[in-house]
Amino acid sequence: MTQSFKIIFMFLFALSFISAGSGVKLSAADKVQTKCPVMGWDIDKSRFADYKGNRIYFCCSSCPEDFKKDPEKYVKKLKDSGVVLEKTPAK
């Protein structure tokens, strides 16, 4: 096997565990959210907003307030970049 094939295989293998645990079926083209839709920085999973059954993560405490001003804009931005939004956990 070539090195790049091994890397792709390991990535897809790891992704299958992530998607199996969340109940969301991801394809090879789908991406989990890693960047804040407001600032574009790495997300902090302790900072989030739930919107229309989806959990949106942010990089800092000020971003959820900006998100709430125009949530559809930011959801569209995430979806257009191929991100599959995480479902809001059941209460």
Helices and strands as residue ranges (DSSP letters): H 3-22, E 44-51, E 54-58, H 63-69, H 71-80, E 86-87
